[in-house]
Amino acid sequence: MFARRASRVVARPSLLAAPSNARNMATLREIELRLKSVRNIEKITKSMKMIASTKLAKAQRAMQSGKLYGEANAEVFETAKEGSTSSRKLFLVISSDKGLCGGIHSSVTKATRRAFNNVPDSPIPGVTVDADSPIMVIGDKSKAQLARIYPNNFQLTFNQIGRDVPTFADAAGVADLVVKSDVEYDSIVIIYNKFVSAISYEAAAMEVKGEKALKESEGFKKYEMEDDFTKDLAEFSLANALYATLTESHACENSARRNAMDNASKNAGDMIGSLTMQYNRGRQAAITNELVDIITGASAL
């Protein structure tokens, strides 16, 4: 009796088991849904690539005009040689608020960390950076990354800058807030992404002297100048440097976003091809099984 009961219990699941065709249809349905979602993602990435390409052309034109401001700053600072070595550095890190652009934000974050660690490949080689040097960040992405490492060094953060092509008014507004922040520094080190080509960029640093460093420089000591003039020149030089670096960073961001969306579109295309082949094989297998069942049933008659 116990053997009969056991055999009945074992035999019942076989009656409730789904046929192989049902399993194939469920699998085909899942593949079809995945194909649909991947195709939608491909459409989005292609659209974002086209938008980034359009913005990159505008950003490159703005970068060319911004470089003229940076060259003018370089001439001023070459003339104004420092009388004493600047030790107190203020780090101004330039990133953005948007993502989906590769390693743009982590690039400047890693460069800042190398500068603070005083390693040989620091963006400012040969300069020793104090551990308590103040940090200001433009953009929420690098702010979130650096806040976990140097939470006590933060002085100011800026956002909503660089949503469109940066202007000199944006740079002047940031420079005004930096000067009025009452943070003590001898010079400002701007960490930004340098545009190398349409497919590559690298983290770089630009140092801007402060008011005190300009006063103590040998070139400025030869002339009698009012305090307001030196202060205005320091702020204007900072605005010039910020405008040059903001436009260059903006061009790097759009270039990286275009490349990232291009790679995403290619990966989506490869995945669509693989899923389509898998779907066709599964559908052919289901059709073959149905034909076998029909032929077997017909031959049984």
CYANA upper distance limits for C-alpha pairs under 8 A (distance plus 0.5 A):
  1 MET  CA      5 ARG  CA      6.83
  2 PHE  CA      6 ALA  CA      6.64
  3 ALA  CA      7 SER  CA      6.62
  4 ARG  CA      8 ARG  CA      6.72
  5 ARG  CA      9 VAL  CA      6.77
  6 ALA  CA     10 VAL  CA      6.74
  7 SER  CA     11 ALA  CA      6.52
  8 ARG  CA     12 ARG  CA      6.76
  9 VAL  CA     13 PRO  CA      8.16
 10 VAL  CA     14 SER  CA      8.21
 11 ALA  CA     15 LEU  CA      7.58
 12 ARG  CA     16 LEU  CA      7.28
 13 PRO  CA     17 ALA  CA      6.56
 18 ALA  CA     22 ALA  CA      6.93
 18 ALA  CA     23 ARG  CA      7.81
 19 PRO  CA     23 ARG  CA      7.44
 20 SER  CA     24 ASN  CA      6.83
 21 ASN  CA     25 MET  CA      6.62
 21 ASN  CA    286 ALA  CA      6.66
 21 ASN  CA    289 ASN  CA      7.89
 21 ASN  CA    290 GLU  CA      8.24
 22 ALA  CA     26 ALA  CA      6.73
 23 ARG  CA     27 THR  CA      6.75
 24 ASN  CA     28 LEU  CA      6.57
 24 ASN  CA    282 GLY  CA      7.35
 24 ASN  CA    283 ARG  CA      8.40
 24 ASN  CA    286 ALA  CA      6.88
 25 MET  CA     29 ARG  CA      6.59
 25 MET  CA    286 ALA  CA      8.07
 26 ALA  CA     30 GLU  CA      6.85
 27 THR  CA     31 ILE  CA      6.79
 27 THR  CA    282 GLY  CA      8.49
 28 LEU  CA     32 GLU  CA      6.58
 28 LEU  CA    279 TYR  CA      6.59
 28 LEU  CA    282 GLY  CA      7.01
 28 LEU  CA    283 ARG  CA      7.44
 29 ARG  CA     33 LEU  CA      6.78
 30 GLU  CA     34 ARG  CA      6.77
 31 ILE  CA     35 LEU  CA      6.60
 31 ILE  CA    275 LEU  CA      7.20
 31 ILE  CA    278 GLN  CA      8.39
 31 ILE  CA    279 TYR  CA      6.73
 32 GLU  CA     36 LYS  CA      6.77
 32 GLU  CA    279 TYR  CA      7.73
 33 LEU  CA     37 SER  CA      6.81
 34 ARG  CA     38 VAL  CA      6.59
 34 ARG  CA    275 LEU  CA      8.41
 35 LEU  CA     39 ARG  CA      6.59
 35 LEU  CA    272 ILE  CA      6.70
 35 LEU  CA    275 LEU  CA      6.99
 35 LEU  CA    276 THR  CA      7.86
 36 LYS  CA     40 ASN  CA      6.83
 37 SER  CA     41 ILE  CA      6.77
 38 VAL  CA     42 GLU  CA      6.63
 38 VAL  CA    268 ALA  CA      6.76
 38 VAL  CA    271 MET  CA      8.09
 38 VAL  CA    272 ILE  CA      7.23
 39 ARG  CA     43 LYS  CA      6.85
 39 ARG  CA    268 ALA  CA      7.86
 39 ARG  CA    272 ILE  CA      7.62
 40 ASN  CA     44 ILE  CA      6.94
 41 ILE  CA     45 THR  CA      6.71
 41 ILE  CA    268 ALA  CA      7.90
 42 GLU  CA     46 LYS  CA      6.59
 42 GLU  CA    264 ALA  CA      8.08
 42 GLU  CA    265 SER  CA      5.85
 42 GLU  CA    268 ALA  CA      6.20
 42 GLU  CA    269 GLY  CA      7.75
 43 LYS  CA     47 SER  CA      6.72
 44 ILE  CA     48 MET  CA      6.68
 45 THR  CA     49 LYS  CA      6.56
 45 THR  CA    261 MET  CA      5.74
 45 THR  CA    262 ASP  CA      7.80
 45 THR  CA    264 ALA  CA      7.04
 45 THR  CA    265 SER  CA      6.24
 46 LYS  CA     50 MET  CA      6.84
 46 LYS  CA    261 MET  CA      7.25
 46 LYS  CA    262 ASP  CA      7.59
 46 LYS  CA    265 SER  CA      6.65
 47 SER  CA     51 ILE  CA      6.81
 48 MET  CA     52 ALA  CA      6.54
 48 MET  CA    258 ARG  CA      7.94
 48 MET  CA    261 MET  CA      7.07
 49 LYS  CA     53 SER  CA      6.61
 49 LYS  CA    257 ARG  CA      7.82
 49 LYS  CA    258 ARG  CA      5.35
 49 LYS  CA    259 ASN  CA      8.15
 49 LYS  CA    261 MET  CA      5.75
 49 LYS  CA    262 ASP  CA      6.71
 50 MET  CA     54 THR  CA      6.87
 50 MET  CA    258 ARG  CA      8.14
 51 ILE  CA     55 LYS  CA      6.76
 52 ALA  CA     56 LEU  CA      6.40
 52 ALA  CA    254 ASN  CA      6.02
 52 ALA  CA    255 SER  CA      7.71
 52 ALA  CA    257 ARG  CA      6.94
 52 ALA  CA    258 ARG  CA      5.69
 53 SER  CA     57 ALA  CA      7.09
 53 SER  CA    254 ASN  CA      7.87
 53 SER  CA    255 SER  CA      7.99
 53 SER  CA    258 ARG  CA      6.62
 54 THR  CA     58 LYS  CA      7.41
 55 LYS  CA     59 ALA  CA      6.56
 55 LYS  CA    254 ASN  CA      7.13
 56 LEU  CA     60 GLN  CA      6.53
 56 LEU  CA    251 ALA  CA      6.45
 56 LEU  CA    254 ASN  CA      5.85
 56 LEU  CA    255 SER  CA      6.63
 57 ALA  CA     61 ARG  CA      7.02
 58 LYS  CA     62 ALA  CA      6.85
 58 LYS  CA    165 VAL  CA      7.93
 59 ALA  CA     63 MET  CA      6.51
 59 ALA  CA    165 VAL  CA      6.69
 59 ALA  CA    247 THR  CA      7.25
 59 ALA  CA    248 GLU  CA      8.32
 59 ALA  CA    250 HIS  CA      6.91
 59 ALA  CA    251 ALA  CA      5.36
 59 ALA  CA    254 ASN  CA      8.22
 60 GLN  CA     64 GLN  CA      6.79
 60 GLN  CA    248 GLU  CA      8.31
 60 GLN  CA    251 ALA  CA      6.29
 61 ARG  CA     65 SER  CA      7.18
 62 ALA  CA     66 GLY  CA      6.58
 62 ALA  CA    165 VAL  CA      7.70
 62 ALA  CA    247 THR  CA      6.62
 63 MET  CA     67 LYS  CA      6.62
 63 MET  CA    244 ALA  CA      7.44
 63 MET  CA    247 THR  CA      5.38
 63 MET  CA    248 GLU  CA      5.74
 63 MET  CA    251 ALA  CA      7.40
 64 GLN  CA     68 LEU  CA      7.62
 65 SER  CA     69 TYR  CA      7.92
 66 GLY  CA     70 GLY  CA      7.20
 66 GLY  CA    243 TYR  CA      6.57
 66 GLY  CA    244 ALA  CA      4.81
 66 GLY  CA    245 THR  CA      8.21
 66 GLY  CA    247 THR  CA      6.77
 66 GLY  CA    248 GLU  CA      8.19
 67 LYS  CA     71 GLU  CA      6.66
 67 LYS  CA    244 ALA  CA      5.84
 68 LEU  CA     72 ALA  CA      6.83
 68 LEU  CA    244 ALA  CA      8.22
 69 TYR  CA     73 ASN  CA      6.86
 69 TYR  CA    240 ASN  CA      5.80
 69 TYR  CA    241 ALA  CA      7.34
 69 TYR  CA    243 TYR  CA      7.90
 69 TYR  CA    244 ALA  CA      6.62
 70 GLY  CA     74 ALA  CA      6.75
 70 GLY  CA    240 ASN  CA      6.73
 70 GLY  CA    241 ALA  CA      5.95
 70 GLY  CA    244 ALA  CA      5.93
 71 GLU  CA     75 GLU  CA      6.94
 72 ALA  CA     76 VAL  CA      7.04
 73 ASN  CA     77 PHE  CA      6.80
 73 ASN  CA    237 SER  CA      6.59
 73 ASN  CA    240 ASN  CA      7.33
 73 ASN  CA    241 ALA  CA      7.32
 74 ALA  CA     78 GLU  CA      6.55
 75 GLU  CA     79 THR  CA      6.90
 76 VAL  CA     80 ALA  CA      6.76
 77 PHE  CA     81 LYS  CA      7.29
 77 PHE  CA    208 VAL  CA      8.46
 77 PHE  CA    209 LYS  CA      8.13
 79 THR  CA    219 GLY  CA      6.62
 80 ALA  CA    214 LEU  CA      7.21
 80 ALA  CA    217 SER  CA      5.95
 80 ALA  CA    218 GLU  CA      6.93
 80 ALA  CA    219 GLY  CA      5.38
 80 ALA  CA    220 PHE  CA      6.94
 81 LYS  CA    217 SER  CA      5.68
 81 LYS  CA    218 GLU  CA      6.33
 81 LYS  CA    219 GLY  CA      6.90
 82 GLU  CA    213 ALA  CA      6.89
 82 GLU  CA    214 LEU  CA      7.77
 82 GLU  CA    216 GLU  CA      7.00
 82 GLU  CA    217 SER  CA      4.75
 82 GLU  CA    218 GLU  CA      6.97
 83 GLY  CA    213 ALA  CA      8.21
 83 GLY  CA    216 GLU  CA      5.92
 83 GLY  CA    217 SER  CA      5.19
 83 GLY  CA    218 GLU  CA      6.34
 84 SER  CA    213 ALA  CA      8.29
 84 SER  CA    216 GLU  CA      7.73
 84 SER  CA    217 SER  CA      8.19
 86 SER  CA    186 ASP  CA      6.02
 86 SER  CA    187 SER  CA      7.23
 86 SER  CA    213 ALA  CA      7.80
 87 SER  CA    128 THR  CA      8.22
 87 SER  CA    129 VAL  CA      7.97
 87 SER  CA    186 ASP  CA      7.13
 88 ARG  CA    129 VAL  CA      8.25
 88 ARG  CA    130 ASP  CA      7.87
 88 ARG  CA    133 SER  CA      7.34
 88 ARG  CA    184 GLU  CA      8.09
 88 ARG  CA    185 TYR  CA      5.47
 88 ARG  CA    186 ASP  CA      5.65
 88 ARG  CA    187 SER  CA      7.29
 89 LYS  CA    129 VAL  CA      7.60
 89 LYS  CA    130 ASP  CA      8.38
 89 LYS  CA    133 SER  CA      6.49
 89 LYS  CA    134 PRO  CA      7.78
 89 LYS  CA    185 TYR  CA      6.02
 89 LYS  CA    186 ASP  CA      6.56
 89 LYS  CA    187 SER  CA      5.85
 89 LYS  CA    188 ILE  CA      6.22
 89 LYS  CA    189 VAL  CA      7.11
 90 LEU  CA    133 SER  CA      6.64
 90 LEU  CA    134 PRO  CA      5.71
 90 LEU  CA    135 ILE  CA      6.51
 90 LEU  CA    136 MET  CA      8.15
 90 LEU  CA    185 TYR  CA      6.29
 90 LEU  CA    186 ASP  CA      8.25
 90 LEU  CA    187 SER  CA      6.86
 90 LEU  CA    188 ILE  CA      5.17
 90 LEU  CA    189 VAL  CA      6.51
 91 PHE  CA    133 SER  CA      7.91
 91 PHE  CA    134 PRO  CA      6.81
 91 PHE  CA    135 ILE  CA      5.27
 91 PHE  CA    136 MET  CA      6.63
 91 PHE  CA    188 ILE  CA      6.41
 91 PHE  CA    189 VAL  CA      5.38
 91 PHE  CA    190 ILE  CA      6.49
 91 PHE  CA    191 ILE  CA      7.64
 92 LEU  CA    135 ILE  CA      6.51
 92 LEU  CA    136 MET  CA      5.27
 92 LEU  CA    137 VAL  CA      6.13
 92 LEU  CA    138 ILE  CA      7.98
 92 LEU  CA    188 ILE  CA      7.44
 92 LEU  CA    189 VAL  CA      6.58
 92 LEU  CA    190 ILE  CA      5.23
 92 LEU  CA    191 ILE  CA      6.63
 93 VAL  CA    108 VAL  CA      7.40
 93 VAL  CA    109 THR  CA      8.34
 93 VAL  CA    112 THR  CA      8.22
 93 VAL  CA    135 ILE  CA      8.04
 93 VAL  CA    136 MET  CA      6.79
 93 VAL  CA    137 VAL  CA      5.21
 93 VAL  CA    138 ILE  CA      6.61
 93 VAL  CA    142 SER  CA      8.22
 93 VAL  CA    190 ILE  CA      6.39
 93 VAL  CA    191 ILE  CA      5.27
 93 VAL  CA    192 TYR  CA      6.85
 94 ILE  CA    108 VAL  CA      7.92
 94 ILE  CA    137 VAL  CA      6.61
 94 ILE  CA    138 ILE  CA      5.39
 94 ILE  CA    139 GLY  CA      7.18
 94 ILE  CA    142 SER  CA      8.44
 94 ILE  CA    190 ILE  CA      7.83
 94 ILE  CA    191 ILE  CA      6.66
 94 ILE  CA    192 TYR  CA      5.74
 94 ILE  CA    193 ASN  CA      8.39
 94 ILE  CA    245 THR  CA      8.45
 94 ILE  CA    246 LEU  CA      7.62
 94 ILE  CA    249 SER  CA      7.82
 95 SER  CA    104 ILE  CA      7.97
 95 SER  CA    105 HIS  CA      6.25
 95 SER  CA    108 VAL  CA      7.91
 95 SER  CA    137 VAL  CA      8.03
 95 SER  CA    138 ILE  CA      6.22
 95 SER  CA    139 GLY  CA      5.44
 95 SER  CA    140 ASP  CA      8.10
 95 SER  CA    141 LYS  CA      7.29
 95 SER  CA    142 SER  CA      6.59
 95 SER  CA    192 TYR  CA      7.76
 95 SER  CA    249 SER  CA      7.77
 96 SER  CA    105 HIS  CA      8.05
 96 SER  CA    138 ILE  CA      7.06
 96 SER  CA    139 GLY  CA      4.46
 96 SER  CA    140 ASP  CA      6.76
 96 SER  CA    141 LYS  CA      6.75
 96 SER  CA    142 SER  CA      8.13
 96 SER  CA    159 ASN  CA      7.86
 96 SER  CA    160 GLN  CA      8.48
 96 SER  CA    161 ILE  CA      7.67
 96 SER  CA    162 GLY  CA      7.04
 96 SER  CA    163 ARG  CA      8.41
 97 ASP  CA    139 GLY  CA      5.34
 97 ASP  CA    140 ASP  CA      5.35
 97 ASP  CA    141 LYS  CA      6.17
 97 ASP  CA    159 ASN  CA      7.11
 97 ASP  CA    160 GLN  CA      7.41
 97 ASP  CA    163 ARG  CA      8.33
 98 LYS  CA    141 LYS  CA      7.72
 99 GLY  CA    141 LYS  CA      8.08
100 LEU  CA    257 ARG  CA      6.63
100 LEU  CA    260 ALA  CA      7.57
100 LEU  CA    261 MET  CA      8.40
101 CYS  CA    253 GLU  CA      6.80
101 CYS  CA    254 ASN  CA      7.87
101 CYS  CA    256 ALA  CA      5.59
101 CYS  CA    257 ARG  CA      4.41
101 CYS  CA    258 ARG  CA      8.08
101 CYS  CA    259 ASN  CA      8.44
101 CYS  CA    260 ALA  CA      6.47
102 GLY  CA    256 ALA  CA      6.48
102 GLY  CA    257 ARG  CA      7.12
102 GLY  CA    260 ALA  CA      6.51
103 GLY  CA    107 SER  CA      6.38
103 GLY  CA    256 ALA  CA      8.47
104 ILE  CA    108 VAL  CA      7.60
104 ILE  CA    193 ASN  CA      7.87
104 ILE  CA    252 CYS  CA      8.10
104 ILE  CA    253 GLU  CA      6.90
104 ILE  CA    256 ALA  CA      7.64
105 HIS  CA    109 THR  CA      6.90
105 HIS  CA    141 LYS  CA      6.84
105 HIS  CA    142 SER  CA      6.13
106 SER  CA    110 LYS  CA      6.45
106 SER  CA    142 SER  CA      7.52
106 SER  CA    145 GLN  CA      8.33
107 SER  CA    111 ALA  CA      6.81
107 SER  CA    193 ASN  CA      8.02
107 SER  CA    202 GLU  CA      7.92
107 SER  CA    203 ALA  CA      6.52
108 VAL  CA    112 THR  CA      6.66
108 VAL  CA    142 SER  CA      8.12
108 VAL  CA    191 ILE  CA      6.72
108 VAL  CA    192 TYR  CA      6.56
108 VAL  CA    193 ASN  CA      7.22
108 VAL  CA    203 ALA  CA      6.23
109 THR  CA    113 ARG  CA      6.84
109 THR  CA    142 SER  CA      6.67
109 THR  CA    145 GLN  CA      7.52
109 THR  CA    146 LEU  CA      7.13
110 LYS  CA    114 ARG  CA      6.68
111 ALA  CA    115 ALA  CA      6.78
111 ALA  CA    122 SER  CA      7.25
111 ALA  CA    123 PRO  CA      6.79
111 ALA  CA    191 ILE  CA      7.90
111 ALA  CA    203 ALA  CA      6.93
111 ALA  CA    204 ALA  CA      8.27
112 THR  CA    116 PHE  CA      6.83
112 THR  CA    123 PRO  CA      8.39
112 THR  CA    191 ILE  CA      7.55
113 ARG  CA    117 ASN  CA      6.59
114 ARG  CA    118 ASN  CA      6.62
114 ARG  CA    119 VAL  CA      6.31
114 ARG  CA    121 ASP  CA      7.58
114 ARG  CA    122 SER  CA      5.57
114 ARG  CA    123 PRO  CA      7.89
115 ALA  CA    119 VAL  CA      7.32
115 ALA  CA    122 SER  CA      5.35
115 ALA  CA    123 PRO  CA      6.74
115 ALA  CA    124 ILE  CA      7.13
115 ALA  CA    129 VAL  CA      7.28
116 PHE  CA    129 VAL  CA      6.21
116 PHE  CA    130 ASP  CA      7.67
116 PHE  CA    131 ALA  CA      6.97
117 ASN  CA    129 VAL  CA      8.35
118 ASN  CA    122 SER  CA      6.83
118 ASN  CA    125 PRO  CA      8.40
118 ASN  CA    127 VAL  CA      8.04
118 ASN  CA    128 THR  CA      6.61
118 ASN  CA    129 VAL  CA      7.13
119 VAL  CA    125 PRO  CA      8.49
120 PRO  CA    125 PRO  CA      6.90
120 PRO  CA    126 GLY  CA      8.39
121 ASP  CA    125 PRO  CA      7.27
123 PRO  CA    203 ALA  CA      8.06
123 PRO  CA    204 ALA  CA      6.40
123 PRO  CA    205 ALA  CA      6.19
124 ILE  CA    205 ALA  CA      7.19
129 VAL  CA    133 SER  CA      7.58
132 ASP  CA    152 ASN  CA      8.42
132 ASP  CA    153 ASN  CA      6.62
133 SER  CA    153 ASN  CA      6.94
134 PRO  CA    153 ASN  CA      5.34
134 PRO  CA    154 PHE  CA      6.54
134 PRO  CA    155 GLN  CA      6.80
134 PRO  CA    183 VAL  CA      8.29
135 ILE  CA    153 ASN  CA      6.04
135 ILE  CA    154 PHE  CA      5.41
135 ILE  CA    155 GLN  CA      6.45
135 ILE  CA    156 LEU  CA      7.85
136 MET  CA    154 PHE  CA      6.54
136 MET  CA    155 GLN  CA      6.22
136 MET  CA    156 LEU  CA      5.39
136 MET  CA    157 THR  CA      6.05
137 VAL  CA    142 SER  CA      7.57
137 VAL  CA    143 LYS  CA      6.47
137 VAL  CA    156 LEU  CA      7.22
137 VAL  CA    157 THR  CA      5.33
137 VAL  CA    158 PHE  CA      6.76
138 ILE  CA    142 SER  CA      8.38
138 ILE  CA    143 LYS  CA      8.10
138 ILE  CA    157 THR  CA      6.33
138 ILE  CA    158 PHE  CA      5.11
138 ILE  CA    159 ASN  CA      6.43
138 ILE  CA    161 ILE  CA      7.80
139 GLY  CA    143 LYS  CA      6.96
139 GLY  CA    157 THR  CA      7.86
139 GLY  CA    158 PHE  CA      6.43
139 GLY  CA    159 ASN  CA      5.36
139 GLY  CA    160 GLN  CA      7.81
139 GLY  CA    161 ILE  CA      7.66
140 ASP  CA    144 ALA  CA      6.69
140 ASP  CA    158 PHE  CA      8.19
140 ASP  CA    159 ASN  CA      6.75
141 LYS  CA    145 GLN  CA      7.16
142 SER  CA    146 LEU  CA      6.48
143 LYS  CA    147 ALA  CA      6.28
143 LYS  CA    157 THR  CA      7.84
144 ALA  CA    148 ARG  CA      7.39
145 GLN  CA    149 ILE  CA      7.81
146 LEU  CA    150 TYR  CA      6.36
146 LEU  CA    151 PRO  CA      7.85
147 ALA  CA    151 PRO  CA      5.18
147 ALA  CA    154 PHE  CA      7.98
150 TYR  CA    154 PHE  CA      7.64
155 GLN  CA    183 VAL  CA      8.39
158 PHE  CA    174 VAL  CA      8.48
161 ILE  CA    166 PRO  CA      7.57
161 ILE  CA    170 ASP  CA      7.59
162 GLY  CA    166 PRO  CA      5.80
162 GLY  CA    246 LEU  CA      8.04
162 GLY  CA    250 HIS  CA      7.11
165 VAL  CA    247 THR  CA      7.56
165 VAL  CA    250 HIS  CA      7.59
166 PRO  CA    170 ASP  CA      6.89
166 PRO  CA    171 ALA  CA      8.20
166 PRO  CA    243 TYR  CA      7.82
166 PRO  CA    246 LEU  CA      6.92
166 PRO  CA    247 THR  CA      6.41
166 PRO  CA    250 HIS  CA      8.06
167 THR  CA    171 ALA  CA      7.21
167 THR  CA    243 TYR  CA      7.41
168 PHE  CA    172 ALA  CA      6.52
168 PHE  CA    239 ALA  CA      7.90
168 PHE  CA    240 ASN  CA      8.24
168 PHE  CA    243 TYR  CA      6.14
169 ALA  CA    173 GLY  CA      6.59
170 ASP  CA    174 VAL  CA      6.90
170 ASP  CA    243 TYR  CA      8.29
171 ALA  CA    175 ALA  CA      6.65
171 ALA  CA    239 ALA  CA      5.71
171 ALA  CA    240 ASN  CA      7.95
171 ALA  CA    242 LEU  CA      5.92
171 ALA  CA    243 TYR  CA      5.66
171 ALA  CA    246 LEU  CA      8.19
172 ALA  CA    176 ASP  CA      6.56
172 ALA  CA    236 PHE  CA      8.18
172 ALA  CA    239 ALA  CA      5.43
173 GLY  CA    177 LEU  CA      6.90
174 VAL  CA    178 VAL  CA      6.70
174 VAL  CA    239 ALA  CA      8.14
175 ALA  CA    179 VAL  CA      6.69
175 ALA  CA    235 GLU  CA      6.81
175 ALA  CA    236 PHE  CA      8.44
175 ALA  CA    238 LEU  CA      6.55
175 ALA  CA    239 ALA  CA      5.90
175 ALA  CA    242 LEU  CA      8.16
176 ASP  CA    180 LYS  CA      6.69
176 ASP  CA    235 GLU  CA      7.56
177 LEU  CA    181 SER  CA      6.45
178 VAL  CA    182 ASP  CA      8.40
178 VAL  CA    183 VAL  CA      8.34
179 VAL  CA    183 VAL  CA      8.37
179 VAL  CA    235 GLU  CA      7.45
185 TYR  CA    210 GLY  CA      7.69
186 ASP  CA    209 LYS  CA      7.17
186 ASP  CA    210 GLY  CA      5.90
186 ASP  CA    211 GLU  CA      8.24
186 ASP  CA    212 LYS  CA      7.06
186 ASP  CA    213 ALA  CA      6.66
187 SER  CA    207 GLU  CA      7.22
187 SER  CA    208 VAL  CA      6.12
187 SER  CA    209 LYS  CA      4.88
187 SER  CA    210 GLY  CA      5.34
187 SER  CA    213 ALA  CA      7.81
188 ILE  CA    207 GLU  CA      6.11
188 ILE  CA    208 VAL  CA      5.56
188 ILE  CA    209 LYS  CA      6.83
188 ILE  CA    210 GLY  CA      7.49
189 VAL  CA    205 ALA  CA      6.83
189 VAL  CA    206 MET  CA      6.17
189 VAL  CA    207 GLU  CA      4.93
189 VAL  CA    208 VAL  CA      6.87
190 ILE  CA    205 ALA  CA      5.93
190 ILE  CA    206 MET  CA      5.59
190 ILE  CA    207 GLU  CA      6.69
190 ILE  CA    208 VAL  CA      8.25
190 ILE  CA    242 LEU  CA      8.32
190 ILE  CA    245 THR  CA      8.44
191 ILE  CA    203 ALA  CA      7.57
191 ILE  CA    204 ALA  CA      6.41
191 ILE  CA    205 ALA  CA      5.14
191 ILE  CA    206 MET  CA      7.25
192 TYR  CA    203 ALA  CA      6.30
192 TYR  CA    204 ALA  CA      6.11
192 TYR  CA    205 ALA  CA      6.80
192 TYR  CA    245 THR  CA      6.87
192 TYR  CA    246 LEU  CA      8.35
192 TYR  CA    249 SER  CA      6.68
193 ASN  CA    201 TYR  CA      6.88
193 ASN  CA    202 GLU  CA      6.01
193 ASN  CA    203 ALA  CA      4.98
193 ASN  CA    204 ALA  CA      6.41
193 ASN  CA    245 THR  CA      8.30
193 ASN  CA    248 GLU  CA      7.50
193 ASN  CA    249 SER  CA      5.62
193 ASN  CA    252 CYS  CA      7.11
194 LYS  CA    201 TYR  CA      6.06
194 LYS  CA    202 GLU  CA      5.76
194 LYS  CA    203 ALA  CA      6.34
194 LYS  CA    204 ALA  CA      6.40
194 LYS  CA    245 THR  CA      8.43
194 LYS  CA    248 GLU  CA      6.80
194 LYS  CA    249 SER  CA      7.10
194 LYS  CA    252 CYS  CA      7.65
195 PHE  CA    200 SER  CA      7.55
195 PHE  CA    201 TYR  CA      5.38
195 PHE  CA    202 GLU  CA      7.44
195 PHE  CA    248 GLU  CA      6.62
195 PHE  CA    249 SER  CA      7.78
195 PHE  CA    251 ALA  CA      7.57
195 PHE  CA    252 CYS  CA      6.12
196 VAL  CA    200 SER  CA      6.08
196 VAL  CA    201 TYR  CA      5.40
196 VAL  CA    202 GLU  CA      7.59
197 SER  CA    201 TYR  CA      7.19
198 ALA  CA    252 CYS  CA      8.44
198 ALA  CA    255 SER  CA      6.36
199 ILE  CA    255 SER  CA      7.14
199 ILE  CA    256 ALA  CA      7.54
199 ILE  CA    259 ASN  CA      7.47
200 SER  CA    256 ALA  CA      8.29
201 TYR  CA    252 CYS  CA      6.98
206 MET  CA    241 ALA  CA      8.25
208 VAL  CA    237 SER  CA      7.80
208 VAL  CA    238 LEU  CA      6.87
208 VAL  CA    241 ALA  CA      7.90
209 LYS  CA    213 ALA  CA      6.34
209 LYS  CA    214 LEU  CA      7.00
209 LYS  CA    234 ALA  CA      7.61
210 GLY  CA    214 LEU  CA      6.81
210 GLY  CA    234 ALA  CA      6.29
211 GLU  CA    215 LYS  CA      6.86
211 GLU  CA    230 THR  CA      6.66
211 GLU  CA    231 LYS  CA      6.09
211 GLU  CA    233 LEU  CA      8.46
211 GLU  CA    234 ALA  CA      5.88
212 LYS  CA    216 GLU  CA      6.89
213 ALA  CA    217 SER  CA      6.65
214 LEU  CA    220 PHE  CA      7.26
214 LEU  CA    230 THR  CA      7.63
214 LEU  CA    234 ALA  CA      8.10
215 LYS  CA    220 PHE  CA      6.68
215 LYS  CA    221 LYS  CA      7.35
215 LYS  CA    230 THR  CA      7.56
216 GLU  CA    220 PHE  CA      7.75
216 GLU  CA    221 LYS  CA      7.30
217 SER  CA    221 LYS  CA      6.90
218 GLU  CA    222 LYS  CA      7.43
219 GLY  CA    223 TYR  CA      8.39
220 PHE  CA    224 GLU  CA      8.47
225 MET  CA    229 PHE  CA      7.14
225 MET  CA    230 THR  CA      7.70
226 GLU  CA    230 THR  CA      7.28
227 ASP  CA    231 LYS  CA      6.74
228 ASP  CA    232 ASP  CA      6.50
229 PHE  CA    233 LEU  CA      6.53
230 THR  CA    234 ALA  CA      6.64
231 LYS  CA    235 GLU  CA      6.84
232 ASP  CA    236 PHE  CA      6.50
233 LEU  CA    237 SER  CA      6.45
234 ALA  CA    238 LEU  CA      6.71
235 GLU  CA    239 ALA  CA      6.74
236 PHE  CA    240 ASN  CA      6.66
237 SER  CA    241 ALA  CA      6.70
238 LEU  CA    242 LEU  CA      6.54
239 ALA  CA    243 TYR  CA      6.57
240 ASN  CA    244 ALA  CA      6.82
241 ALA  CA    245 THR  CA      6.67
242 LEU  CA    246 LEU  CA      6.27
243 TYR  CA    247 THR  CA      6.68
244 ALA  CA    248 GLU  CA      6.83
245 THR  CA    249 SER  CA      6.45
246 LEU  CA    250 HIS  CA      6.53
247 THR  CA    251 ALA  CA      6.78
248 GLU  CA    252 CYS  CA      6.81
249 SER  CA    253 GLU  CA      6.63
250 HIS  CA    254 ASN  CA      6.88
251 ALA  CA    255 SER  CA      6.62
252 CYS  CA    256 ALA  CA      6.52
253 GLU  CA    257 ARG  CA      6.58
254 ASN  CA    258 ARG  CA      6.59
255 SER  CA    259 ASN  CA      6.81
256 ALA  CA    260 ALA  CA      6.52
257 ARG  CA    261 MET  CA      6.57
258 ARG  CA    262 ASP  CA      6.56
259 ASN  CA    263 ASN  CA      6.69
260 ALA  CA    264 ALA  CA      6.63
261 MET  CA    265 SER  CA      6.53
262 ASP  CA    266 LYS  CA      6.80
263 ASN  CA    267 ASN  CA      6.66
264 ALA  CA    268 ALA  CA      6.58
265 SER  CA    269 GLY  CA      6.67
266 LYS  CA    270 ASP  CA      6.79
267 ASN  CA    271 MET  CA      6.68
268 ALA  CA    272 ILE  CA      6.56
269 GLY  CA    273 GLY  CA      6.77
270 ASP  CA    274 SER  CA      6.81
271 MET  CA    275 LEU  CA      6.56
272 ILE  CA    276 THR  CA      6.42
273 GLY  CA    277 MET  CA      6.75
274 SER  CA    278 GLN  CA      6.73
275 LEU  CA    279 TYR  CA      6.44
276 THR  CA    280 ASN  CA      6.59
277 MET  CA    281 ARG  CA      6.68
278 GLN  CA    282 GLY  CA      6.70
279 TYR  CA    283 ARG  CA      6.59
280 ASN  CA    284 GLN  CA      6.53
281 ARG  CA    285 ALA  CA      6.60
282 GLY  CA    286 ALA  CA      6.70
283 ARG  CA    287 ILE  CA      6.71
284 GLN  CA    288 THR  CA      6.58
285 ALA  CA    289 ASN  CA      6.70
286 ALA  CA    290 GLU  CA      6.80
287 ILE  CA    291 LEU  CA      6.72
288 THR  CA    292 VAL  CA      6.67
289 ASN  CA    293 ASP  CA      6.75
290 GLU  CA    294 ILE  CA      6.70
291 LEU  CA    295 ILE  CA      6.57
292 VAL  CA    296 THR  CA      6.44
293 ASP  CA    297 GLY  CA      6.54
294 ILE  CA    298 ALA  CA      6.61
295 ILE  CA    299 SER  CA      6.56
296 THR  CA    300 ALA  CA      6.67
297 GLY  CA    301 LEU  CA      7.12
